[in-house]
Amino acid sequence: MKQNSTRRAPILTIGGFDPCAGAGVLADVKTFEKHRLMGMAIASALTLQSEDEFKTLEWTKKNLLLKNITFLCNKYHFEVVKIGLIESLEVLSSVVALLKKMNSAVKIIWDPVLQSSSGYVFHKALLSESECLEDLFMITPNTEEISGLESLKNSCHILVTGGHNSSDKKGTDVLYTAQGKTFHFKPRNKREVFEKHGSGCVFSSAIASNILKGFPLHKAILNAKRYTEKFLYSNKTLLGYHW
């Protein structure tokens, strides 16, 4: 019987395990907890990395990944799930299909990761026409990760992140809704921000948090952007603080 063992709503992330906790599922869970949610995580890969260096990774076998999802979904009711680093579109399709089978109303947010912030390339390309995209609530690629945008439009909401660092297109993000509308989100603060390892993970997991808390899409993105801005100017190192 599914249950919530806490007053806080459970939320699940599926992604890479980063030992320095700046990115991946550890960064996601930190973000969930700061939003007063009960963060849970399943590792899609174990990585050997720090905030400024990436050595290697080992993918979680698909069978084990799916068993973990089934186990948690049988016990907890997840209304929102965030997916980060994933081995392939084939694995993504299997994960999405299983999540939808466990809860047809689940909102899945996928933050595609093609390479680490330190430059390690996971995939040459990952976004393409795929039936599983139609089952996603949102994808949050950056300007380098999005390809074939025209083929993806109207499949789900697409938030193209322009980077939150002031040196990268002034930190403007562009939302293409599944209904064909376009919105721009510009940074509010004029304070100096600093490059951070895992800022994309934090942004997408903050969006997922705000969606679960019941905010409309536009407001959820705006709230998440403000949260991420605070993360970026929290200190001058590559590892940010979660206020």
Secondary structure by P-SEA (a helix, b strand, c coil): ccccccccbbbbbbbbbbccccccaaaaaaaaaaaccbbbbbbccccccccccccccccccaaaaaaaaaaaaacccccbbbbcccccaaaaaaaaaaaaaacccbbbbbbccccccccccccccccccccccccccbbbbcccccccccccccccbbbbccccccccccbbbbbbcccbbbbbbbbccccbbbbbcaaaaaaaaaaaaaaaacccaaaaaaaaaaaaaaaaacccccccccc
